[in-house]
Amino acid sequence: MLPDRQPRVQPVGRPPESPSALVLVLHGGRSQGFGRAHRMRLAYRRMLPFARTLAEAGGNRGLAVWMVRYRYRGWNGPRLDAKHDAAWAIGEAARRHPGAPVVLLGHSMGGRAALHAAGHPAVRAVCALAPWLDGSDPVEQLAGRSLLIAHGDRERMTDPAESYAYALRAKRVTDRVCRFDVLGDGHAMLRRARDWNSLVRRFVLGELGIEPVDPEIARAMERPAPAGLRTELSGEHR
């Protein structure tokens, strides 16, 4: 029998008492595994810099950032555990702060969970970093949402070709899709950490109206496939 656990959310920084928008950060995991997902694991800690940057940039402008704590480390096949935990977290955001738009930010398995859970009415946009996809993942739930995918060209854990194919399919249900190739970096997002972080901040704050829409992202959104789905991420860290 599996342990009886509940997913949790952990606010980052000093969230506003009545946020006008929320970001839910979904870390990576494993394809299979019922061990505990806790804050000391690398997958969780990898997403903390993104969460802290967003909290610092938007906290005084009404943005709350929550790290999602899964019940289990694994996706676990047809159980889709991380997807259900993401959906629970979105529901909590909507319950606690009715009407506040939500952006989902996920890495690897967390990117997959974010994409699957994006159909909730509160979700405005999804940012998926090196998402773990296999061709079976649905896109219909993305209708009316904005989607940004970024993938390193030195990836060894997830497949950039799958995220490109997913972006192509997503274009059928929403025209607000872009995808960036992060040249010179892999799954850990370390070699060009500043560029990954900047891309996420610009997309999230732009989609929520906290900052103006970023020109680089806007151009990628406007370009037809395949060009807009194979945009090389600019930046000094190559």
Sequence and secondary structure as in RCSB ss.txt:
>XXXX:A:sequence
MLPDRQPRVQPVGRPPESPSALVLVLHGGRSQGFGRAHRMRLAYRRMLPFARTLAEAGGNRGLAVWMVRYRYRGW
NGPRLDAKHDAAWAIGEAARRHPGAPVVLLGHSMGGRAALHAAGHPAVRAVCALAPWLDGSDPVEQLAGRSLLIA
HGDRERMTDPAESYAYALRAKRVTDRVCRFDVLGDGHAMLRRARDWNSLVRRFVLGELGIEPVDPEIARAMERPA
PAGLRTELSGEHR
>XXXX:A:secstr
       EEEE SS  SS SEEEEEE   BSS  S   TTSHHHHHTHHHHHHHHHHHGGGTEEEEEEE SSSB 
 GGG HHHHHHHHHHHHHHHHSTT  EEEEEETHHHHHHHHTTTSTTEEEEEEES    S    GGGTT EEEEE
EETT SSS HHHHHHHHHHHTTT S EEEEEETT  TT  TTHHHHHHHHHHHHHHHTTSS   HHHHHHHHS T
TGGGSEE  SS  
